[in-house]
Amino acid sequence: MRLHRTVVAALGALALVTALPASASAANGTLHYVNVNGDDFSTANPVNGECYLLVSGAAHVDNGTDTTATVFSDHGCEDVLGPALPPGSARDFGAPVPHSVMFS
């Protein structure tokens, strides 16, 4: 009887663990940017699919991650601003500057 309870408990725990949603994947590396005021910012290992605000707009973006970064002219990651930045690439921006970024 004791073995039966142990097996049932182990199977229950296994079912609970496998039923949990997978954790969100993240880009490995760091996004660095310089805003229009010359201030430096960085975000390490950003979560794919999340919208990140670029404080005061970015004059320069350096995608030091292993994932493509798409920049947007608005604050809500809706209006794409130019081509996406592939992993390891950087770009300077004039007007308009990006105000948000998302990784995919």
N, CA, C and O atoms as a GROMACS GRO file, in nm:
protein
  416
    1MET      N    1   0.082  -0.120   0.000
    1MET     CA    2   0.000   0.000   0.000
    1MET      C    3   0.087   0.127   0.000
    1MET      O    4   0.055   0.225  -0.067
    2ARG      N    5   0.197   0.123   0.076
    2ARG     CA    6   0.285   0.238   0.082
    2ARG      C    7   0.346   0.268  -0.055
    2ARG      O    8   0.358   0.384  -0.093
    3LEU      N    9   0.386   0.164  -0.130
    3LEU     CA   10   0.443   0.182  -0.263
    3LEU      C   11   0.340   0.244  -0.356
    3LEU      O   12   0.372   0.331  -0.437
    4HIS      N   13   0.215   0.199  -0.345
    4HIS     CA   14   0.108   0.253  -0.428
    4HIS      C   15   0.092   0.403  -0.405
    4HIS      O   16   0.077   0.479  -0.500
    5ARG      N   17   0.094   0.446  -0.280
    5ARG     CA   18   0.080   0.589  -0.247
    5ARG      C   19   0.198   0.669  -0.302
    5ARG      O   20   0.181   0.780  -0.352
    6THR      N   21   0.317   0.612  -0.292
    6THR     CA   22   0.436   0.680  -0.343
    6THR      C   23   0.427   0.698  -0.494
    6THR      O   24   0.459   0.805  -0.546
    7VAL      N   25   0.385   0.594  -0.564
    7VAL     CA   26   0.371   0.602  -0.709
    7VAL      C   27   0.264   0.704  -0.747
    7VAL      O   28   0.285   0.784  -0.839
    8VAL      N   29   0.152   0.702  -0.680
    8VAL     CA   30   0.044   0.797  -0.708
    8VAL      C   31   0.092   0.940  -0.683
    8VAL      O   32   0.063   1.030  -0.763
    9ALA      N   33   0.162   0.962  -0.575
    9ALA     CA   34   0.213   1.096  -0.543
    9ALA      C   35   0.314   1.142  -0.649
    9ALA      O   36   0.312   1.258  -0.691
   10ALA      N   37   0.402   1.052  -0.690
   10ALA     CA   38   0.501   1.087  -0.792
   10ALA      C   39   0.435   1.119  -0.925
   10ALA      O   40   0.473   1.216  -0.990
   11LEU      N   41   0.337   1.041  -0.965
   11LEU     CA   42   0.266   1.066  -1.090
   11LEU      C   43   0.187   1.197  -1.083
   11LEU      O   44   0.179   1.270  -1.181
   12GLY      N   45   0.130   1.225  -0.969
   12GLY     CA   46   0.058   1.352  -0.951
   12GLY      C   47   0.150   1.471  -0.964
   12GLY      O   48   0.116   1.571  -1.027
   13ALA      N   49   0.268   1.461  -0.904
   13ALA     CA   50   0.365   1.570  -0.912
   13ALA      C   51   0.413   1.588  -1.056
   13ALA      O   52   0.429   1.700  -1.104
   14LEU      N   53   0.436   1.478  -1.126
   14LEU     CA   54   0.479   1.484  -1.265
   14LEU      C   55   0.371   1.548  -1.352
   14LEU      O   56   0.402   1.630  -1.438
   15ALA      N   57   0.246   1.512  -1.329
   15ALA     CA   58   0.136   1.571  -1.406
   15ALA      C   59   0.126   1.720  -1.380
   15ALA      O   60   0.099   1.797  -1.472
   16LEU      N   61   0.146   1.762  -1.257
   16LEU     CA   62   0.140   1.904  -1.222
   16LEU      C   63   0.251   1.982  -1.290
   16LEU      O   64   0.227   2.090  -1.342
   17VAL      N   65   0.372   1.928  -1.291
   17VAL     CA   66   0.485   1.996  -1.352
   17VAL      C   67   0.467   2.006  -1.503
   17VAL      O   68   0.494   2.111  -1.562
   18THR      N   69   0.422   1.898  -1.567
   18THR     CA   70   0.407   1.902  -1.712
   18THR      C   71   0.288   1.985  -1.755
   18THR      O   72   0.280   2.024  -1.871
   19ALA      N   73   0.195   2.014  -1.664
   19ALA     CA   74   0.079   2.096  -1.698
   19ALA      C   75   0.108   2.244  -1.690
   19ALA      O   76   0.032   2.325  -1.743
   20LEU      N   77   0.218   2.282  -1.624
   20LEU     CA   78   0.253   2.423  -1.613
   20LEU      C   79   0.295   2.477  -1.749
   20LEU      O   80   0.358   2.405  -1.826
   21PRO      N   81   0.261   2.601  -1.779
   21PRO     CA   82   0.300   2.658  -1.909
   21PRO      C   83   0.451   2.673  -1.917
   21PRO      O   84   0.518   2.695  -1.816
   22ALA      N   85   0.502   2.662  -2.037
   22ALA     CA   86   0.646   2.680  -2.058
   22ALA      C   87   0.680   2.826  -2.030
   22ALA      O   88   0.602   2.916  -2.059
   23SER      N   89   0.798   2.848  -1.974
   23SER     CA   90   0.838   2.985  -1.946
   23SER      C   91   0.863   3.058  -2.077
   23SER      O   92   0.898   2.996  -2.178
   24ALA      N   93   0.844   3.188  -2.075
   24ALA     CA   94   0.863   3.269  -2.196
   24ALA      C   95   1.010   3.265  -2.236
   24ALA      O   96   1.098   3.270  -2.151
   25SER      N   97   1.035   3.256  -2.365
   25SER     CA   98   1.173   3.255  -2.410
   25SER      C   99   1.226   3.397  -2.413
   25SER      O  100   1.152   3.494  -2.433
   26ALA      N  101   1.354   3.407  -2.394
   26ALA     CA  102   1.417   3.539  -2.390
   26ALA      C  103   1.533   3.543  -2.487
   26ALA      O  104   1.596   3.441  -2.516
   27ALA      N  105   1.560   3.660  -2.536
   27ALA     CA  106   1.680   3.682  -2.617
   27ALA      C  107   1.800   3.675  -2.524
   27ALA      O  108   1.794   3.726  -2.411
   28ASN      N  109   1.907   3.615  -2.568
   28ASN     CA  110   2.030   3.611  -2.489
   28ASN      C  111   2.117   3.727  -2.532
   28ASN      O  112   2.146   3.744  -2.651
   29GLY      N  113   2.158   3.806  -2.436
   29GLY     CA  114   2.242   3.922  -2.465
   29GLY      C  115   2.177   4.049  -2.415
   29GLY      O  116   2.083   4.047  -2.336
   30THR      N  117   2.230   4.161  -2.462
   30THR     CA  118   2.186   4.290  -2.411
   30THR      C  119   2.158   4.387  -2.525
   30THR      O  120   2.236   4.398  -2.620
   31LEU      N  121   2.046   4.457  -2.514
   31LEU     CA  122   2.016   4.568  -2.604
   31LEU      C  123   2.068   4.694  -2.537
   31LEU      O  124   2.034   4.722  -2.422
   32HIS      N  125   2.152   4.769  -2.607
   32HIS     CA  126   2.201   4.898  -2.558
   32HIS      C  127   2.143   5.006  -2.648
   32HIS      O  128   2.131   4.988  -2.769
   33TYR      N  129   2.108   5.118  -2.588
   33TYR     CA  130   2.068   5.232  -2.670
   33TYR      C  131   2.104   5.362  -2.602
   33TYR      O  132   2.116   5.369  -2.479
   34VAL      N  133   2.120   5.464  -2.684
   34VAL     CA  134   2.146   5.600  -2.637
   34VAL      C  135   2.024   5.680  -2.677
   34VAL      O  136   1.987   5.684  -2.795
   35ASN      N  137   1.961   5.745  -2.579
   35ASN     CA  138   1.841   5.823  -2.613
   35ASN      C  139   1.880   5.958  -2.673
   35ASN      O  140   1.998   5.991  -2.683
   36VAL      N  141   1.779   6.034  -2.712
   36VAL     CA  142   1.804   6.162  -2.780
   36VAL      C  143   1.872   6.264  -2.688
   36VAL      O  144   1.924   6.365  -2.737
   37ASN      N  145   1.872   6.240  -2.558
   37ASN     CA  146   1.940   6.329  -2.462
   37ASN      C  147   2.083   6.286  -2.434
   37ASN      O  148   2.154   6.352  -2.357
   38GLY      N  149   2.127   6.174  -2.497
   38GLY     CA  150   2.262   6.125  -2.476
   38GLY      C  151   2.277   6.030  -2.359
   38GLY      O  152   2.389   5.993  -2.324
   39ASP      N  153   2.167   5.989  -2.298
   39ASP     CA  154   2.172   5.897  -2.185
   39ASP      C  155   2.180   5.753  -2.235
   39ASP      O  156   2.113   5.716  -2.331
   40ASP      N  157   2.264   5.671  -2.168
   40ASP     CA  158   2.280   5.530  -2.204
   40ASP      C  159   2.184   5.442  -2.126
   40ASP      O  160   2.164   5.462  -2.006
   41PHE      N  161   2.124   5.345  -2.195
   41PHE     CA  162   2.034   5.249  -2.132
   41PHE      C  163   2.066   5.110  -2.186
   41PHE      O  164   2.120   5.096  -2.295
   42SER      N  165   2.030   5.006  -2.109
   42SER     CA  166   2.047   4.870  -2.158
   42SER      C  167   1.941   4.780  -2.095
   42SER      O  168   1.892   4.805  -1.985
   43THR      N  169   1.908   4.675  -2.168
   43THR     CA  170   1.814   4.574  -2.122
   43THR      C  171   1.877   4.438  -2.149
   43THR      O  172   1.906   4.404  -2.264
   44ALA      N  173   1.899   4.360  -2.044
   44ALA     CA  174   1.961   4.229  -2.057
   44ALA      C  175   1.855   4.121  -2.073
   44ALA      O  176   1.753   4.121  -2.004
   45ASN      N  177   1.880   4.029  -2.164
   45ASN     CA  178   1.796   3.913  -2.188
   45ASN      C  179   1.647   3.947  -2.197
   45ASN      O  180   1.567   3.894  -2.121
   46PRO      N  181   1.610   4.036  -2.289
   46PRO     CA  182   1.469   4.076  -2.300
   46PRO      C  183   1.381   3.958  -2.344
   46PRO      O  184   1.424   3.872  -2.420
   47VAL      N  185   1.259   3.956  -2.294
   47VAL     CA  186   1.164   3.850  -2.326
   47VAL      C  187   1.108   3.871  -2.466
   47VAL      O  188   1.063   3.981  -2.499
   48ASN      N  189   1.110   3.768  -2.546
   48ASN     CA  190   1.054   3.776  -2.681
   48ASN      C  191   0.905   3.804  -2.675
   48ASN      O  192   0.833   3.746  -2.593
   49GLY      N  193   0.859   3.893  -2.762
   49GLY     CA  194   0.716   3.925  -2.771
   49GLY      C  195   0.669   4.032  -2.676
   49GLY      O  196   0.553   4.073  -2.683
   50GLU      N  197   0.755   4.079  -2.586
   50GLU     CA  198   0.718   4.189  -2.495
   50GLU      C  199   0.762   4.321  -2.555
   50GLU      O  200   0.866   4.330  -2.621
   51CYS      N  201   0.681   4.424  -2.532
   51CYS     CA  202   0.712   4.557  -2.581
   51CYS      C  203   0.793   4.632  -2.475
   51CYS      O  204   0.751   4.643  -2.360
   52TYR      N  205   0.910   4.684  -2.513
   52TYR     CA  206   0.995   4.760  -2.422
   52TYR      C  207   0.999   4.906  -2.467
   52TYR      O  208   1.020   4.934  -2.585
   53LEU      N  209   0.979   4.996  -2.374
   53LEU     CA  210   0.985   5.139  -2.405
   53LEU      C  211   1.130   5.185  -2.413
   53LEU      O  212   1.215   5.138  -2.338
   54LEU      N  213   1.157   5.276  -2.505
   54LEU     CA  214   1.288   5.338  -2.519
   54LEU      C  215   1.273   5.481  -2.467
   54LEU      O  216   1.217   5.567  -2.534
   55VAL      N  217   1.324   5.504  -2.347
   55VAL     CA  218   1.306   5.630  -2.276
   55VAL      C  219   1.350   5.749  -2.360
   55VAL      O  220   1.466   5.756  -2.402
   56SER      N  221   1.261   5.843  -2.386
   56SER     CA  222   1.285   5.965  -2.463
   56SER      C  223   1.317   5.941  -2.610
   56SER      O  224   1.354   6.035  -2.680
   57GLY      N  225   1.305   5.819  -2.656
   57GLY     CA  226   1.337   5.787  -2.796
   57GLY      C  227   1.485   5.757  -2.811
   57GLY      O  228   1.568   5.815  -2.742
   58ALA      N  229   1.517   5.666  -2.901
   58ALA     CA  230   1.655   5.621  -2.919
   58ALA      C  231   1.720   5.684  -3.042
   58ALA      O  232   1.667   5.675  -3.153
   59ALA      N  233   1.835   5.746  -3.021
   59ALA     CA  234   1.912   5.800  -3.131
   59ALA      C  235   2.006   5.693  -3.188
   59ALA      O  236   2.043   5.698  -3.305
   60HIS      N  237   2.044   5.597  -3.104
   60HIS     CA  238   2.131   5.486  -3.145
   60HIS      C  239   2.086   5.359  -3.074
   60HIS      O  240   2.063   5.361  -2.952
   61VAL      N  241   2.073   5.249  -3.148
   61VAL     CA  242   2.035   5.120  -3.090
   61VAL      C  243   2.139   5.016  -3.131
   61VAL      O  244   2.175   5.007  -3.248
   62ASP      N  245   2.186   4.939  -3.034
   62ASP     CA  246   2.283   4.832  -3.058
   62ASP      C  247   2.220   4.702  -3.009
   62ASP      O  248   2.205   4.681  -2.888
   63ASN      N  249   2.184   4.614  -3.102
   63ASN     CA  250   2.121   4.487  -3.067
   63ASN      C  251   2.229   4.383  -3.040
   63ASN      O  252   2.272   4.312  -3.131
   64GLY      N  253   2.272   4.374  -2.916
   64GLY     CA  254   2.373   4.277  -2.875
   64GLY      C  255   2.312   4.145  -2.832
   64GLY      O  256   2.374   4.071  -2.755
   65THR      N  257   2.193   4.114  -2.880
   65THR     CA  258   2.127   3.987  -2.846
   65THR      C  259   2.140   3.889  -2.962
   65THR      O  260   2.193   3.922  -3.068
   66ASP      N  261   2.091   3.767  -2.940
   66ASP     CA  262   2.091   3.665  -3.044
   66ASP      C  263   1.956   3.657  -3.116
   66ASP      O  264   1.927   3.559  -3.184
   67THR      N  265   1.874   3.761  -3.099
   67THR     CA  266   1.739   3.763  -3.153
   67THR      C  267   1.715   3.894  -3.228
   67THR      O  268   1.770   3.998  -3.193
   68THR      N  269   1.632   3.888  -3.331
   68THR     CA  270   1.599   4.007  -3.410
   68THR      C  271   1.519   4.107  -3.326
   68THR      O  272   1.427   4.068  -3.254
   69ALA      N  273   1.555   4.234  -3.335
   69ALA     CA  274   1.486   4.342  -3.265
   69ALA      C  275   1.413   4.429  -3.367
   69ALA      O  276   1.473   4.474  -3.464
   70THR      N  277   1.285   4.451  -3.343
   70THR     CA  278   1.207   4.540  -3.429
   70THR      C  279   1.178   4.667  -3.350
   70THR      O  280   1.128   4.660  -3.238
   71VAL      N  281   1.209   4.781  -3.408
   71VAL     CA  282   1.185   4.909  -3.339
   71VAL      C  283   1.059   4.973  -3.396
   71VAL      O  284   1.022   4.951  -3.511
   72PHE      N  285   0.994   5.054  -3.311
   72PHE     CA  286   0.867   5.115  -3.345
   72PHE      C  287   0.870   5.263  -3.313
   72PHE      O  288   0.935   5.306  -3.218
   73SER      N  289   0.799   5.342  -3.394
   73SER     CA  290   0.798   5.486  -3.373
   73SER      C  291   0.707   5.527  -3.257
   73SER      O  292   0.722   5.636  -3.203
   74ASP      N  293   0.614   5.440  -3.219
   74ASP     CA  294   0.522   5.471  -3.109
   74ASP      C  295   0.567   5.403  -2.980
   74ASP      O  296   0.668   5.332  -2.977
   75HIS      N  297   0.492   5.426  -2.873
   75HIS     CA  298   0.524   5.368  -2.742
   75HIS      C  299   0.463   5.230  -2.721
   75HIS      O  300   0.492   5.166  -2.620
   76GLY      N  301   0.382   5.182  -2.813
   76GLY     CA  302   0.310   5.056  -2.793
   76GLY      C  303   0.345   4.944  -2.888
   76GLY      O  304   0.269   4.849  -2.901
   77CYS      N  305   0.459   4.954  -2.957
   77CYS     CA  306   0.504   4.850  -3.050
   77CYS      C  307   0.400   4.818  -3.157
   77CYS      O  308   0.367   4.703  -3.183
   78GLU      N  309   0.351   4.926  -3.221
   78GLU     CA  310   0.253   4.907  -3.327
   78GLU      C  311   0.300   4.960  -3.463
   78GLU      O  312   0.272   4.899  -3.565
   79ASP      N  313   0.372   5.072  -3.465
   79ASP     CA  314   0.414   5.135  -3.590
   79ASP      C  315   0.562   5.106  -3.616
   79ASP      O  316   0.650   5.175  -3.563
   80VAL      N  317   0.589   5.004  -3.699
   80VAL     CA  318   0.726   4.963  -3.728
   80VAL      C  319   0.803   5.078  -3.792
   80VAL      O  320   0.752   5.148  -3.880
   81LEU      N  321   0.926   5.095  -3.747
   81LEU     CA  322   1.013   5.202  -3.797
   81LEU      C  323   1.132   5.138  -3.869
   81LEU      O  324   1.232   5.104  -3.806
   82GLY      N  325   1.121   5.122  -3.999
   82GLY     CA  326   1.230   5.067  -4.079
   82GLY      C  327   1.248   4.918  -4.061
   82GLY      O  328   1.171   4.853  -3.991
   83PRO      N  329   1.351   4.865  -4.126
   83PRO     CA  330   1.376   4.721  -4.116
   83PRO      C  331   1.424   4.682  -3.976
   83PRO      O  332   1.481   4.762  -3.902
   84ALA      N  333   1.398   4.556  -3.942
   84ALA     CA  334   1.437   4.504  -3.810
   84ALA      C  335   1.590   4.500  -3.799
   84ALA      O  336   1.661   4.496  -3.899
   85LEU      N  337   1.638   4.502  -3.675
   85LEU     CA  338   1.782   4.494  -3.649
   85LEU      C  339   1.817   4.348  -3.621
   85LEU      O  340   1.775   4.292  -3.519
   86PRO      N  341   1.893   4.285  -3.710
   86PRO     CA  342   1.934   4.146  -3.685
   86PRO      C  343   2.025   4.137  -3.562
   86PRO      O  344   2.078   4.238  -3.517
   87PRO      N  345   2.042   4.018  -3.510
   87PRO     CA  346   2.133   4.000  -3.395
   87PRO      C  347   2.271   4.058  -3.425
   87PRO      O  348   2.326   4.038  -3.533
   88GLY      N  349   2.326   4.129  -3.329
   88GLY     CA  350   2.461   4.184  -3.341
   88GLY      C  351   2.473   4.309  -3.425
   88GLY      O  352   2.585   4.353  -3.452
   89SER      N  353   2.362   4.368  -3.467
   89SER     CA  354   2.369   4.487  -3.551
   89SER      C  355   2.339   4.613  -3.469
   89SER      O  356   2.287   4.606  -3.358
   90ALA      N  357   2.372   4.728  -3.528
   90ALA     CA  358   2.346   4.858  -3.463
   90ALA      C  359   2.299   4.956  -3.568
   90ALA      O  360   2.324   4.938  -3.688
   91ARG      N  361   2.230   5.060  -3.523
   91ARG     CA  362   2.180   5.161  -3.617
   91ARG      C  363   2.162   5.294  -3.545
   91ARG      O  364   2.123   5.300  -3.429
   92ASP      N  365   2.193   5.402  -3.618
   92ASP     CA  366   2.164   5.538  -3.572
   92ASP      C  367   2.031   5.581  -3.630
   92ASP      O  368   1.995   5.540  -3.741
   93PHE      N  369   1.957   5.662  -3.556
   93PHE     CA  370   1.827   5.710  -3.600
   93PHE      C  371   1.823   5.862  -3.594
   93PHE      O  372   1.873   5.924  -3.500
   94GLY      N  373   1.762   5.921  -3.697
   94GLY     CA  374   1.730   6.063  -3.698
   94GLY      C  375   1.580   6.071  -3.674
   94GLY      O  376   1.521   5.980  -3.615
   95ALA      N  377   1.518   6.178  -3.720
   95ALA     CA  378   1.373   6.189  -3.702
   95ALA      C  379   1.303   6.102  -3.806
   95ALA      O  380   1.342   6.108  -3.923
   96PRO      N  381   1.206   6.025  -3.772
   96PRO     CA  382   1.160   5.997  -3.635
   96PRO      C  383   1.251   5.894  -3.567
   96PRO      O  384   1.317   5.814  -3.633
   97VAL      N  385   1.253   5.898  -3.436
   97VAL     CA  386   1.331   5.802  -3.358
   97VAL      C  387   1.237   5.696  -3.302
   97VAL      O  388   1.118   5.721  -3.282
   98PRO      N  389   1.290   5.576  -3.277
   98PRO     CA  390   1.205   5.472  -3.217
   98PRO      C  391   1.178   5.500  -3.070
   98PRO      O  392   1.263   5.552  -2.997
   99HIS      N  393   1.056   5.464  -3.028
   99HIS     CA  394   1.015   5.481  -2.888
   99HIS      C  395   0.986   5.349  -2.820
   99HIS      O  396   0.958   5.346  -2.700
  100SER      N  397   0.991   5.238  -2.895
  100SER     CA  398   0.970   5.106  -2.834
  100SER      C  399   1.039   5.001  -2.920
  100SER      O  400   1.072   5.026  -3.036
  101VAL      N  401   1.060   4.884  -2.860
  101VAL     CA  402   1.127   4.774  -2.930
  101VAL      C  403   1.067   4.642  -2.883
  101VAL      O  404   1.022   4.629  -2.769
  102MET      N  405   1.067   4.544  -2.976
  102MET     CA  406   1.019   4.409  -2.942
  102MET      C  407   1.111   4.309  -3.009
  102MET      O  408   1.159   4.330  -3.120
  103PHE      N  409   1.135   4.198  -2.939
  103PHE     CA  410   1.223   4.093  -2.988
  103PHE      C  411   1.140   3.974  -3.034
  103PHE      O  412   1.035   3.943  -2.977
  104SER      N  413   1.190   3.908  -3.139
  104SER     CA  414   1.119   3.790  -3.189
  104SER      C  415   1.218   3.686  -3.240
  104SER      O  416   1.177   3.579  -3.286
   0.00000   0.00000   0.00000
